[in-house]
Amino acid sequence: MKKTNELPALTHLQFRIIDIIGAKKVRGAEIRDQLKREHKVSKTGPAFYQLMARLEEAKFVEGWYEQEVIDGQIIKQRCYRVTGQGERARRDTLQFYSQFAEGSAAYA
């Protein structure tokens, strides 16, 4: 594997979010819930959606609103999917950190 000193484009939290979304469409509320439940990361609504807006501005995810009717109420929810650029950034980040994991095995 080629070693690189160039830092990845994604932070650990951005990486985790892109990994959660994967190849499917995911509602923002589901992402927040999974971050809290499985990764013990709790973000307020505004902080979470600001983070998602940054991922959108960087073209790592696409976001849009969908409406559904629940118990007679119209609910608007933000949905996301990973772009090709986001998937490349995820792979690059994984490759960057895996070079350290491989190096640490030599010391075990």
Secondary structure as UniProt FT lines:
FT   HELIX           12..21
FT   TURN            22..23
FT   STRAND          26..27
FT   HELIX           28..39
FT   HELIX           45..57
FT   TURN            58..59
FT   STRAND          61..70
FT   TURN            71..72
FT   STRAND          73..82
FT   HELIX           84..105
FT   TURN            106..107
//
